[in-house]
Amino acid sequence: MEHLFRKREGGGRGYLAAVKRYVRLLYVFARFSLMSQLEYRLNFAAGVAVETGWMLIKLLYVAVVYRAGVNIGVLTPDHILLFIGIYVLMTGFYMLYYGNFTSISRMVREGELDMYLVKPVSLQFFVTMKRLDLALLLPDFVAGTIMIGLGWHRAGLPVNAWAIAGFLFFLMCGNLLTYSLFLIPNLLCFWIVASRGIADITAALWDFNNMPQLIYGKWMQRIGTFILPVFVITNFPGLFLMGQLSPGMMAWGVISPVLFFFISRGIWKKAIKNYSSASS
């Protein structure tokens, strides 16, 4: 975030003030988005219904697992319920700003990005967070939370301050990684015209993460953990609860979101330098 990183006046106080400013802006974006969506309540209800339909399709995985009633390594059906619940919850958070990602190519193509270049706020923050689709978040948030709670309880996993804090921490890390990792392919539109396939590729990559990584082979786990770390997003919170995360993997769960955030920042800056406005 350009202004956030330039805010050096007052040292730590300057950074804290900048963070508070962006939190307030995020609240304003969320409030404005909700007001805009509720102007057309039928559309809002339709959005909830569509996302609920997709979420019910995802629940078929749970039904199949419980019907089979078999364990996969250390995973019981209750563990798998927990992991799928995390996936559903994280899908809701991703869908919250997903529309902003897919609209970047249109803004570049039609020159809409021109009007945002002079805004007194980080361009990346504004473009990727200006519209928050709460209709898509709501069903996934409710269903994911219920599934996590049921899986957590039925699997007999510990419920204490350390477990809850670690679980929430890795959820936050997963959200940062989701934002950074899936922003990168959408930035290719600054260099290529045909960008429709990008959305299909990112959707397939996200859906690849809808089951626990332990069901895949070792090489697939390594690719999904270290090269394209989608498994870090939805697997690490559950693995932490199960005591299956080594100290090294815990460290990677923290490093990878920060690493990919700075990678996405670097690509964004280069993309903006490469951008030619519609009027030039």
Phi, psi and omega per residue, in radians:
M1 nan 2.017 -2.968
E2 -0.955 -0.919 -3.062
H3 -1.226 -0.544 3.139
L4 -1.151 -0.746 -3.104
F5 -1.365 -0.374 3.109
R6 -1.496 -0.200 -3.047
K7 -1.374 1.558 -3.089
R8 -1.940 -0.196 -3.116
E9 -1.097 2.283 3.113
G10 1.404 0.130 3.096
G11 1.070 -2.212 -3.085
G12 -1.076 -0.582 3.125
R13 -1.134 -0.642 3.108
G14 -1.115 -0.746 3.102
Y15 -1.137 -0.718 3.139
L16 -1.102 -0.734 3.106
A17 -1.103 -0.686 3.128
A18 -1.145 -0.734 3.116
V19 -1.077 -0.775 3.120
K20 -1.063 -0.653 3.130
R21 -1.091 -0.771 -3.118
Y22 -1.257 -0.537 3.046
V23 -1.129 -0.742 3.100
R24 -1.117 -0.703 3.103
L25 -1.100 -0.701 3.118
L26 -1.089 -0.695 3.091
Y27 -1.104 -0.745 3.118
V28 -1.096 -0.759 3.113
F29 -1.045 -0.777 -3.125
A30 -1.114 -0.761 -3.127
R31 -1.133 -0.794 -3.141
F32 -1.125 -0.700 3.138
S33 -1.098 -0.759 3.138
L34 -1.125 -0.750 3.113
M35 -1.085 -0.715 3.140
S36 -1.140 -0.723 -3.119
Q37 -1.220 -0.614 -3.113
L38 -1.339 -0.193 3.014
E39 -1.117 -0.530 3.105
Y40 -2.118 1.382 -2.972
R41 -1.125 -0.497 3.101
L42 -1.136 -0.711 3.098
N43 -1.125 -0.705 3.113
F44 -1.073 -0.804 3.127
A45 -1.126 -0.638 3.117
A46 -1.147 -0.690 3.099
G47 -1.087 -0.747 3.090
V48 -1.088 -0.754 -3.102
A49 -1.126 -0.750 -3.126
V50 -1.121 -0.811 -3.139
E51 -1.157 -0.582 3.067
T52 -1.121 -0.687 3.099
G53 -1.075 -0.785 3.097
W54 -1.113 -0.663 3.141
M55 -1.147 -0.663 3.116
L56 -1.145 -0.605 3.071
I57 -1.097 -0.712 3.109
K58 -1.105 -0.549 -3.128
L59 -1.208 -0.257 3.071
L60 -1.082 -0.537 3.079
Y61 -1.048 -0.737 3.138
V62 -1.113 -0.759 -3.135
A63 -1.068 -0.732 3.139
V64 -1.130 -0.752 -3.124
V65 -1.092 -0.801 -3.114
Y66 -1.227 -0.564 3.109
R67 -1.185 -0.688 3.116
A68 -1.220 -0.687 3.082
G69 1.111 0.521 -3.122
V70 -1.932 2.691 3.061
N71 -1.610 2.563 3.076
I72 -2.046 1.695 -3.043
G73 1.119 -2.147 3.123
V74 -1.502 -0.035 -3.068
L75 -1.568 2.161 2.975
T76 -1.663 2.932 3.055
P77 -0.960 -0.569 3.119
D78 -1.192 -0.659 3.061
H79 -1.105 -0.748 -3.129
I80 -1.131 -0.634 3.051
L81 -1.037 -0.741 3.102
L82 -1.063 -0.821 -3.101
F83 -1.142 -0.728 3.125
I84 -1.171 -0.606 3.063
G85 -1.081 -0.719 3.085
I86 -1.103 -0.742 3.110
Y87 -1.041 -0.798 -3.137
V88 -1.112 -0.760 3.124
L89 -1.084 -0.809 -3.128
M90 -1.185 -0.527 3.043
T91 -1.076 -0.710 3.102
G92 -1.054 -0.783 3.127
F93 -1.141 -0.662 3.126
Y94 -1.159 -0.746 -3.139
M95 -1.148 -0.357 -3.134
L96 -0.991 -0.714 -3.117
Y97 -2.119 0.141 -3.101
Y98 -0.986 -0.684 -3.128
G99 -1.070 -0.535 3.088
N100 -1.162 -0.661 3.123
F101 -1.112 -0.836 -3.083
T102 -1.238 -0.343 -3.140
S103 -1.500 -0.131 -3.125
I104 -1.050 -0.751 -3.120
S105 -1.090 -0.677 3.116
R106 -1.170 -0.711 3.131
M107 -1.124 -0.647 3.101
V108 -1.213 -0.771 -3.075
R109 -1.171 -0.713 -3.061
E110 -1.649 -0.072 3.124
G111 1.441 0.158 -3.140
E112 -1.109 -0.447 -3.126
L113 -1.106 -0.402 -3.114
D114 -0.971 -0.749 -3.038
M115 -1.253 -0.248 -3.130
Y116 -1.658 -0.209 -3.049
L117 -1.140 -0.460 -3.077
V118 -1.763 0.115 3.122
K119 -1.175 2.452 -3.132
P120 -1.393 0.907 -3.114
V121 -2.736 2.786 3.114
S122 -0.953 2.183 -3.130
L123 -1.082 -0.742 -3.140
Q124 -1.081 -0.800 3.125
F125 -1.058 -0.799 -3.092
F126 -1.121 -0.826 -3.068
V127 -1.168 -0.686 -3.039
T128 -1.566 -0.162 -3.095
M129 -2.235 0.085 -3.013
K130 -1.180 -0.447 3.121
R131 -2.254 2.132 -3.115
L132 -2.016 2.064 -3.043
D133 -1.567 1.580 -3.091
L134 -1.228 -0.416 3.118
A135 -1.135 -0.554 3.124
L136 -1.438 -0.492 3.125
L137 -1.259 -0.727 -2.939
L138 -0.957 -0.972 -3.100
P139 -1.133 -0.668 3.136
D140 -1.205 -0.640 3.130
F141 -1.128 -0.811 -3.126
V142 -1.141 -0.888 -3.102
A143 -1.137 -0.750 -3.131
G144 -1.099 -0.728 3.133
T145 -1.114 -0.736 3.126
I146 -1.118 -0.770 -3.126
M147 -1.138 -0.694 3.106
I148 -1.093 -0.798 -3.140
G149 -1.071 -0.765 3.135
L150 -1.156 -0.816 -3.133
G151 -1.106 -0.729 3.126
W152 -1.040 -0.830 -3.108
H153 -1.204 -0.838 -3.045
R154 -1.230 -0.483 3.102
A155 -1.390 -0.133 3.116
G156 1.217 0.512 -3.140
L157 -1.364 2.665 -3.061
P158 -1.104 2.470 3.069
V159 -2.118 1.619 3.115
N160 -2.553 3.094 -3.051
A161 -1.059 -0.720 -3.125
W162 -1.132 -0.783 -3.120
A163 -1.129 -0.787 -3.112
I164 -1.164 -0.777 -3.127
A165 -1.110 -0.771 3.130
G166 -1.132 -0.717 3.121
F167 -1.065 -0.849 -3.137
L168 -1.145 -0.633 3.130
F169 -1.097 -0.805 -3.133
F170 -1.248 -0.447 3.002
L171 -1.136 -0.755 3.112
M172 -1.121 -0.738 3.083
C173 -1.066 -0.701 3.122
G174 -1.116 -0.641 3.106
N175 -1.174 -0.717 3.090
L176 -1.119 -0.710 3.130
L177 -1.167 -0.689 3.090
T178 -1.009 -0.869 -3.135
Y179 -1.013 -0.857 -3.036
S180 -1.231 -0.829 -3.050
L181 -1.144 -0.720 -3.056
F182 -1.564 -0.137 2.983
L183 -1.310 -0.624 -3.027
I184 -0.950 -0.935 -3.122
P185 -1.109 -0.490 3.129
N186 -1.260 -0.278 3.107
L187 -1.413 -0.151 3.110
L188 -1.124 -0.323 -3.118
C189 -1.131 -0.281 3.079
F190 -1.277 -0.298 -3.111
W191 -2.017 -0.470 -3.109
I192 -2.133 2.664 -3.106
V193 -1.520 -0.813 -3.103
A194 -1.354 1.753 -3.067
S195 -2.063 0.058 -3.109
R196 -1.113 -0.643 -3.133
G197 -1.153 -0.366 -3.136
I198 -1.087 -0.754 3.132
A199 -1.077 -0.684 3.127
D200 -1.145 -0.700 -3.127
I201 -1.165 -0.799 -3.131
T202 -1.148 -0.624 3.106
A203 -1.133 -0.733 3.112
A204 -1.134 -0.686 3.123
L205 -1.137 -0.699 3.120
W206 -1.152 -0.784 -3.120
D207 -1.173 -0.381 3.076
F208 -1.087 -0.307 -3.031
N209 -1.722 0.221 -2.999
N210 -1.460 -0.004 3.080
M211 -2.303 2.760 -3.131
P212 -1.001 2.493 -3.107
Q213 -1.137 -0.391 -3.088
L214 -1.176 -0.223 3.113
I215 -1.437 -0.212 -3.126
Y216 -1.641 2.894 3.089
G217 -1.231 2.961 -3.057
K218 -1.096 -0.726 -3.114
W219 -1.181 -0.669 3.107
M220 -1.144 -0.655 3.093
Q221 -1.121 -0.700 -3.128
R222 -1.157 -0.744 3.117
I223 -1.101 -0.805 -3.104
G224 -1.302 -0.147 3.118
T225 -1.823 -0.655 -3.006
F226 -1.960 -0.576 -3.086
I227 -1.601 -1.015 3.000
L228 -2.046 1.464 -2.884
P229 -1.295 0.965 3.099
V230 -1.211 -0.487 3.141
F231 -1.173 -0.472 3.116
V232 -1.101 -0.545 -3.030
I233 -1.140 -0.904 -3.009
T234 -1.951 -0.186 -3.099
N235 -1.657 -0.613 -3.024
F236 -1.134 -0.650 3.072
P237 -1.051 -0.767 3.129
G238 -1.209 -0.719 3.113
L239 -1.113 -0.593 3.085
F240 -1.099 -0.776 3.130
L241 -1.093 -0.610 -3.114
M242 -1.406 -0.122 -3.083
G243 1.274 0.455 -3.092
Q244 -1.766 0.098 3.123
L245 -1.744 2.107 3.061
S246 -1.300 2.851 3.085
P247 -0.973 -0.649 3.111
G248 -1.119 -0.720 3.117
M249 -1.210 -0.610 3.057
M250 -1.071 -0.755 3.121
A251 -1.090 -0.733 3.116
W252 -1.141 -0.577 3.090
G253 -1.102 -0.407 3.092
V254 -1.644 -0.709 -3.066
I255 -1.219 -0.771 -3.035
S256 -1.047 -0.744 3.091
P257 -1.088 -0.726 3.139
V258 -1.154 -0.764 -3.136
L259 -1.043 -0.870 -3.092
F260 -1.262 -0.445 3.045
F261 -1.121 -0.789 -3.140
F262 -1.233 -0.547 3.042
I263 -1.120 -0.813 3.130
S264 -1.110 -0.639 3.090
R265 -1.091 -0.769 3.135
G266 -1.103 -0.751 3.125
I267 -1.159 -0.679 3.113
W268 -1.047 -0.838 -3.128
K269 -1.065 -0.720 3.125
K270 -1.178 -0.636 3.129
A271 -1.132 -0.733 3.137
I272 -1.138 -0.662 3.081
K273 -1.136 -0.536 -3.126
N274 -1.446 -0.211 -3.035
Y275 -1.260 2.303 3.030
S276 -1.945 2.079 -3.063
S277 -1.179 2.868 -3.102
A278 -1.177 -0.367 -3.077
S279 -1.720 0.069 -3.098
S280 -2.179 nan nan
